[in-house]
Amino acid sequence: MIAENSLILRWFARLWLALAGAWGGSVCGRALEVLGRTARRWAGGSALCRFVRRPGVLVRSWPGSLACLVFTGILNLPCAFARWLYRVGKGVWDGSWCFRLVSAMGGASYVFLGLLMLVMLVVPHDYWNNLYGLIGAAAVCALFAVGSANRSRMRVEGERVGPYMLLYLICIGGALVNSLSTSLSMRFFAFHLTSFLLVLLVVSAVRTVDDLRVVLGLAVAGLAVAALYGCYQGYVGVEIVASQQDLELNYGMPGRIYSFFDNPNNFAELIVMLLPLDVALLLGCKGWRGRFWSLVALVLGVVAIGLTYGRASWIGLVLAMVVFVALENWRLVPAMILLGLCAIPFLPETIYNRILTIGNLSDSSTAYRFYIFDDTFTLLKDYWYRGVGLGSDVMKQVFMGYPSMPDGSFPIHTHNNYLQMWGETGIVGLITYLGVILYGLKTGVKAFYRNTDRQVRHILAAAIGAFCGILVVSLAEYTWFYPRNMFTYWFLFGVILTCAKLVRGGQKAA
């Protein structure tokens, strides 16, 4: 067995166990254990803990509300139509090998969802069209509807996305209608529609933890292929782009890899969102082959994100793993931080020097972001309540009506997800977007502490950690500017809700 007989793996395992054991038996470790028990008792009655545990009035009333009933009913119209057609011609359909084949494929639509994610991650930028994402998501939805024709329990579980998602979708529609240029906003409305379909597919098509592992395995396989190509780029070298790195402050740094994507930051953000899920699969693997390939994907992902030189994404990935470890076993966080600090001297010089530039206002890309933020707040003074309309194209056009930045150019987006949503959809849109995020995190955290299935716990901890990581990256980057990243963002959100569904006892096959 390759993984079990590997000297390197066994050495790292012994090192981790030794450090963890030494930490647990140390004075600091015992002190933190006592402090942790005290903190848990205190937190149990804290306002923050009560906020996480207690569902709000809107969430409590959502499942039985008329809005939920209508929303879910509309989403299930295709399934209802498919069932009606099946009942009308049951004898014909049951005798058709073509229908039986398509129906079987529809019953396993989660596999095609995973394949869609894999394809999105391996198609080179020059060959990718964002319309493919919408076509693919719609095709899998159609397959799901056909599969539901002779499966009465197979349905779109729209109620699981929560009330804030409905309000958010209303704000997205409002931003399209009230846009300063509806024609420019239509393309971005299609992106939001694709993202919502992906959320619905993950939540509805996945019915068991094994289904979820298949979906995530295919997505991680796509990431591994992209990371492998990124590592190849790092080996042969890529062109240095002056707009992506300060050539003076980062002297000697090679060109930043981007794999199949248009920009190094786009690639790094995808790694932040998907690599923790690979770690969850690694922990849940029962056979050596799964462990081996998960470990290969992990190594490729770590090397690739290093070669992107994406500082915000480095911070995001570190936070994602800290949250992951804290949920799994918070006592290991100090040992993890210690190992991380010990590893810094062994980093390549170019990566170490890049880390030193984090927060350095002399760095041209950092300073440029602050110019963009200044222009964004100037725009928000005029459009804070209603927004300019859906999409960065509209915002770019509006920016051109204001004074330019010091270099004479105009921002193409706000370099911040939250400011971008505010600028596009107005203050109500921003609030509903934040409501969706908080709903997802609260649902995930509550489900994690109620769950006893180790595989679901691993995936849920990884998904929550990855989502926290990308939320932090979103403070310095507009992570939806590249639509494939936007699709993956909402796919990850759907994974959190799906794990919560499995925790509530939804693991029985329909």
C-alpha positions, 0 to 999 in steps of 0.5 A: 500500500503506497500511502501506508508504506510511504516513509515521508507520510509515516514521518509526518504522521509520527511528527504530528502525533508527537507534537499533538501528544506533547502539546496535550501533556504540556502546561500550556496545553492543560491550561488551555484545556481548562480555559476552553472548558471555562470559555465553553460554559461562558459562551453557552450563555453569551449573546453570540452563542444564543444568536447562533443557536436561536433561529430568527422569526423569519427563519422559524416561520419560513417552512410553513409560510405561504411565501415558502409554499409558493416559492417551492411550488414554482420551482417544482413545476417542471417536476410536476409537469414531468410526473403528469406526462409520465402518468398520462403515458405510463405504459408507453414510457415504461416500455421505452428503453430510451426513457428508462435510460434517461430516467436512470440518469436523472435519478443519478443527476448528482453525478452529472452535477459533479461532471459539470463542476469538473468540466468548468474547472478544466476548460481553458479560458480561451475555450470557455464561454460563461453561457456553458455554465448556464446551459450545463446547469439547465441541462442537469436540472432538466435531467433531474426533472425527468428523473423525478417523473417516476420517483415521487419523493424526488423534488426540488427542495427549495425550502432549504435555501431559506427565506433570505435567498428569496429576498436576495433573488427579488433584489437581483431581479429588482437590480436588473429592472432598475438598472441604468442599462438593462441590456448591460445587466442581462448577462450578469442576471444569467450568471446569478441564475446559473449560481442559483440553479447550482445551489438548488441542484446540490441541495436537491440532487444529493440525497446521501453522504455517498452522493455528496462524496461523488460530487465533491470527488469530481470537483476536486479532480477538476481542481487537481487537473487545473493545479497540475497544469498550474504547476507545469506553468510554474516549472516552464515559467510564465510571462511577468505581467506588470499590472499583477505585481510590483516589479520593484517591491517583488524583485526576482519574483517569477510570473504568476501562474493562472492555469486554465483561468484568466488571472492568477487571483481567479485561480487562487480563489478557486483553490481556497474554495475547493482545497479544504473539501479535498482535505475532508475527502482525505480524512473520510477515505477508507481505502488507500487509493482514495487517500493517495489521490486525495493527497496528490490533489492536496500537494498539487493545490498547495504548490499551485496556490503558492505559485499564484502569489495571491496574498489575499488567497493565502490569507483566505486558505490559512483562515479556512484551514484554521476554521476547519481544524477549530471545528474538528478539534480546537485543541489542535489549533495551537499546534497547527499555528506552531507548525505553520510558523516553523515552516516559514523559514523553509518557504521559497525566498520569493514566496517569503518576500511576497508574504512580507509585502502583505499590508505594505502600502508601498506596494502598487497593487495594494495602493491601487485598491485604496484608490478604487475604494475611494472612487467606490465610496464617491459613487455610493454617495449618489447610489447607496440606496438603489444601486446602479444596476446588476453587473460590473459593466454598468458600474464601470460605465457609471465610474467613467462619469466621475473623476479618474484615479491618479493614473487616469484610469477608471475602476472596472469593479470595486475589488470587494464583493460587499461594496460591489453588491452595495453598488449594484443592488443598493443597501437593501440588496447588500443586507439581503446578501449578508442575510444569505451568508449568515443564514448559511453559516448559522445553519452549517455551524448548528448542523455540525454540532448536532451531527454524529456522522464523521464523514458529514462532519469532515465535509461540513467543517471543510465547507464552512472553513472554505466559505469563511476563507473566501468571505475574507478574500472578498474583502480585497478582491471582487471574487465574482468578476470571473463567473466560474469563481461565482459559480463555485462560490454558490456551489460551496454554499449549496454544499453547506446546506446539503450537509445540514440536510443530511444531518437532519436525517435526509440521508435516506434515498428517495 
